[in-house]
Amino acid sequence: MAVAPNPVERLSRALSGRFADARARTDELFSLLKPDSLYDRPIPERHRIIFYIGHLEAFDWNLLRERLLGIPSFNPALDRLFAFGIDPVDGGLPSDQPKDWPAIAQVREYVSQVREELDDELDALFASPERQAEFAPELLLNVAIEHRLMHAETLAYMFHQLPLDRKARPRLDRAMEGPAFQASRTRMIEIPSGPITLGMPRDGGQFGWDNEFESQQVNVPAFAIDEFKVTHGEFLEFLNSGGYDRQDLWSEEDWNWRRQARIEHPVFWVQRDRQWFYRGMFEEFALPMTWPVYVSHAEAAAFARWAGKALPTEAQWQRAAYGGTDKITPKGNFDFERWDPAPVNSDAGGSSALGVRDIFGNGWEWTSTLFGPLPGFQKFPFYPGYSADFFDGKHYVMKGGSSRTAACMMRPSFRNWFQPHYQYVYAGFRCVRSA
């Protein structure tokens, strides 16, 4: 008769399985690229692709080796080179050249050795549960797993911007069309006043990032919110009405960015012979009018002013999505379901109890809330800059999730954030109006 595994064994198996699955997810992404693409920089504000091949392993290695396993480094130079990404906020862009990076063979050897050593040491750790460590193994492994899954999404943003011929096409999404539908800027859902929970309790026993603690109750006054995310068709009306040329619709900072960067349309749109096309991950096709538009916060805010509305606060979005409860199990277009979005009326994005549709997945949603700490915030001592480095008044909270967001990060307390002029994220928006 087989002996049932004890709780430590069950935990180790579950975490090891999730760790392996996360690695497989990012390995699959890199396999989509043709070899001559690995030193490209598809997004000017980010490192070259070669950095991320090494970074995912270096992060795991630096975190687990130093804080949990206590083993020596075999290549400190690469540990440092691949330790940190970049997020320039002053307009300065990286200027490194491909020759400044190691050869791909050396990077892949580093990746292989890191994985081998980590796996051996983690197996030994879980086999000796009495081993003492500064931090709980499950905490650090959850950090490593979710960090990698976040990159599985942000790498998709990056690879999306590569020329189509630099990628190998996998199975493409099945074309999705919802019922006959015409978006309307006047279709809004009335949300009654009521409480909502932001964050999660520190003693709740669930994993969360440092910015998700501590939980707080917020009473949200009544408001109305768009039933659906703003679609390509609606945003095209804004563009055709001259929205990109009306300075009164933009903040001074956003207007200066738009002019200097010559932003004239969403970055996912391409115009040929006066016709707009959507630049999908692996192909271009006529602009799908019922899909959610993906834009920067600056573009979303300008549209909201044009429509006589505003972007929701984080608390308003939470109220519309969860209706005073966090017991809803989200269903929608997330967890790597598709490479591209689906029509907002196809129910691929799920619905809230209050009737707000396409709210779980199918595209993050910008809010008007600047990213900052919740009451009781405490930095992760093993990753002090994860959130605190971005409490700078230059990043906005996003809620929801996209088709490339892992299911574990669809929890109500999860908070994403980006700069207002970053166009490349899979982020749409909906608007609100005070009651």
N, C-alpha and C positions, 0 to 999 in steps of 0.2 A: 504494500500500500504506500502510495507516494505521500511524502510529508509536505504539508502546505508550507509555502515560504513564509518566513516571519516578516513583520512590518518593514524592517530595514531592507530585507531582500526585495520585497515588493517595490519599495521606493527606489532602490537602486536600479531595478529592471525598468521601471517606468521612466526615470530620468535618463538612463542610458539610451533607451529607445527613442525618446524625444530628441536627445542630443544627436543621435545618428540620423534621425529624420530631418533635422534642421540642416545638418551638413549635406545630406542628399539634395535638399531643396536648393542650396546655393551652388552645389556642384552642377546641378541641372541647368541653372542659369548660365554659368560660365561656359557650359558645353554648347550653348546657342551661338556663341561668337566664333567667327572665323579667326584663325591664328593671327592674321595680319591686323586684327582689331585691338589686340590686348594692350597696346601702348597708346591707344587713342584717348582723347579727353572729350567725351560727347557733351558735357556740361561745363562751361568755362569756369564756374565757381568750385568745381570739384577736382579731386586728384584724377590722374590717369587710371585706367581700369586695372593696370598691373598692381597698383597699390592695394586694391580691395582683395585681390587674390591672396596677398600676404596678410592683410589686415585682419581678416576674420580669424585666422589661426593665431596671429600674434595677440589679439585681444584675449582669446581663450587661454593661451599660454601664459601671458603676463598675469591675468587674473587668478587662474587656478594654481599655477606654479608658485606664485608668491604668497597667496592668501590661504591656500588649502593644502598644497602638496609638499611645499618646502624642498623642491628639487632645483639643482643648478641649471643655469642657461647654457645651451650649447652654441648659441650665436647671438650674443648681446647686441651686435650692430643691427641685425635684422629685427630683433625685438623692438629696438628703438625706432627704426625706420618705418615700420608698419604699425606703430602704436596708435597714432591719432589721425583722424580725418580733419577736414578743414571746413569752415563755414564763414568766409569773409563777409564782414558787415560794412566795411568802409569803401567798397568799390574796387579794392585792390584784388587782382586775380593772380593765381599762381603762374609762374613763368618757366618752370622746369621743362627740360627736354627729355625725349625718350632715352637718350644715352645716359641720363642721370640715374636711371633705375637699373636694378640687377637684371640679368638674363632670366627669361622665363623658366629655364631649366633649374636655375638656382632657387628661384622662388618656389617652384613645385617640390623640390627636394626639401626645402624648409617646411612646407605644408605637410608633407608626408611624415617627416621626423617628428614634428609637433604632435600630430595625431597619434602616432605610434606610442610616444612617451606618455602623453596624457591618458590614453586608453589603458595602458599598463598600470599606471599609477592610480587611476580611478578604480580599476578592478581591485587592486590591492587595498585601497581605502575602504571600499564597501565590504570587502571580506574581513576587515578588522574594524568593526563599528566602534570599538573602544578607543580608537585613535583620536587624539584631541586636536582640534584645529581652532583657529581664531574665529572663524565664521562657519555657520552651518553649511554642510555640503549642498543641501537642497537649495539654499538661498543663492549661492554662487552659481550653481548649475542652471537655475532658472534665469539668472542674469545672462549667462553665456548663451543659453538657448534663445531667449527673446531678443538679445542683441543681434544674433545672426538672422533671426526671422525678420527683424526690422530691416536689415540690409537686403534680405531677399526682396523686399518691396522697394527700397530706395535704389537698388541696383536696376530694378525694372524701369524706374524713371530714367536712369542713365542710359540703359540700353535702348530705350524707346527713341532716344535722340540720335542714335547711330543711323547712318544711311541704311536703307533696307537691304542692300546687297552685302552688308557687313555681318549679316546674321543668317543663321540656318533656320529655315522655317520648320517649326514642329507642326503637330496637328493644330489647325486653326479653329477658332471658336465657331460654333454653329451660329449662323446669323439669327438674331433674336428680334422679333417684332412684337410689340404689344398690340392690344386691341386698337381700333381706330381712335386717334387721339390728337387733339390740338391743344398745345399748352396755352395757358391763360395766366397773365400776371395778376389777375383779380381773384383767382381761385385760392382762397386761404382758409385755414382751419382755426376756429376760435379756441384758444387754450385758456381754461379758467385759472384763476389764481390758485396757488397751492404750494406745498413744500416740495423740495427735491433734495436729494443727497448728492453732494460733490465729494469725491475721494472715497477712501475706505478706512475702516478702523484699524489701527496699528495692531490691536490684539485679536484680529479676526482670523488669523491663521492662514490667510491667503497671500500669495505672492503679489507684490506690486512694486513699481518703481518709486523712488523717494518722493517724487512730486505728486503721487497719488495719496499721500498721507498728510494730515489726519482728516478723517471724514468730518463734514460739517453739514448741517441742515440750513437750507436757504429757502426763504419764502419768496416766490416769484409772482409778481402782479400779473393780472390777466393780459393777454396779448393775442395777436393773430399771426400765423406763420404760413408761408406757402405750403400747399399740400405736397408739392413735388420740388425736387431740385430744379434750378433754372436750367433749361435745355439749350441745345445749340440753336434751335429755331428762335427762342426768345432772345438769346444773346445776339443773334444776327440782326434782330430789329434794333437793338442798342447800337451795334456797329454801323448799320445803314443809316441810322438817324444822326450820325456824326458824334457818337458818344466819346470816341477816342480823341476828338478835336475840341471838346468843350472843357475848358479849364475849370469852369465852375463845378464840374462833377468830381474833380480830383482834389485831394489835399495838395498843398504846395510841394511836399516831399515826393508824393506819388507822381505829380505832374512833371516835376523836373526829371525824375527817373524815366518816365514814359518818353519824354522828348529826347533826352540824352541817349537812351538805349534804342530809340526809334521803334517803340512798341506800338504796333498798329492793329494787332489782332491776337487771339490766343495762340500760344506757341504750337499747339497741336493742329492748327489749321494751315492749309496750304492753298493758295489761289493760282489757278491757271485758266487763261482765257475767260476771265471774269466769273469763273465758277469756283466755289469753295469745296475743298476736299478735307477729309479727316485723315490725319497721319497716324494710322494704327501701329501696333508693335511690329507687324510683319507685312502690312500692305496698306495702300491708300484707297479710299473709296469716297463716293459722294457724301457730303456732310450729312450725317444721320440726325435729322432734326429733333427726334425724341430722346436722344441720348443726353445725359448731363454734360454741361460744358465744364472743362477743366481750365482754370485760370488762376492767376496770382490773387492775393488778398487785395492788392491795389485795384485790379480790374473788377473784382467782385464788389468792392465798396463803391466804385464809380457807377456800376450798374444799379446798385441799390438806391443811390441818390437819384439817378435818372428815373427810376420807377417810383420815387416818392416814398421809399421805405428805408430800412436799415438792415445791417447784418445782425443776427441774433447774438446775444451774450452767451457765454458758456452755460450759464444757469438756464437761460431760455431754451437753448437747444436741449439740455438735459431734461427739462420739464416736458418738452414736446415729444422727446423720444421715449421717456420712461414713465411719464404721467404720475410721478410721485412714488414709484416703486422701482427697485432694481432687480425684481424677480423675473423679468422678461428674459426669455432665451432668444437672442437675436437670430433671425433667419434672413438670408439675403445673399447677395453676390459678393462674397468674401472668401477667405481661406484658399486663395489661389484658384478660384473657380473659373475665371476667364482671363484672357490677356487684355481685353478691352471692356469698356462698360456695356451695359444693356439699357434698353429704353427705360425711362423713369416709370412708365406705366405698365411695365411687364411684371411687376411684383418681384423682380429679381433682387430688389433692394429691401424687401420686407416693409412692414407697416408697424406703427406704434398703436398702443391701445387707444390713443386719442384721435386716430385717423390720419396721422401724418405718414405719407407713403414714401417709399424709396429712401428710408432713413438709416437702415443698417447695411452698410456696404455700398458698392456701386460708386464710390467716390467719397473721400473725406469731405467735411464741410467746414468752411472758414467761419470763425466767430469774430466778434468785435473785441473779445477779451484778450488783453496782453498776457502772455505766459508769465506766471509768477507763482510763488509758493502758496500753498494752502496753510491755514493756521496750524501750528504744530509741526511744520516742515523740519525735517532733519536730513542733512546730506548723508548719502551712503558713504561710510568711511573708506570703503574700498574703491569707490568711484565718485569722488567728491564733486567732479565737474559735470556729471551727467546732466543734471538739471540746472544747478546754480549758475553755471557759466552762461546760461541763456535767459536769466532773469534780468535782462538788460533793457527792457522797454522796446526791443526791436524784433520781437517774435510774437506771433499770434497763435492762440490755441485753435486746434482743429479737432473735431469730434467725428465719430462715425466709423469710417473704415472704407477701404477700396477693395476691388476684386483681388488685389495682391496682398491684403492684410491677413495675417495668420489668425485663426479662430481664437487662440488664447488671448489675443489683444483686443478682442471685441467686448471685453468686460466694461461695465458702465463707468468705472473710475479711470479708465485709460485716457491719457491726454497726449496728443501729438502737437507739434508746433513747428512753424517755419517762419522765415522772414517774409515781409509783405510783398517783396518784389521777386519772389522765387516762383517762376511760372511752370516748373517742370513736374511738380508733385501732382498726383492724381487727386486733385481737390476741386470740388465744386462748391456750391453754396445755395442757400435759399434765404429769403428775406422775411422780415417781421415788420409789424406795425403795432403801435401801442393801442390798447383797447380804448 
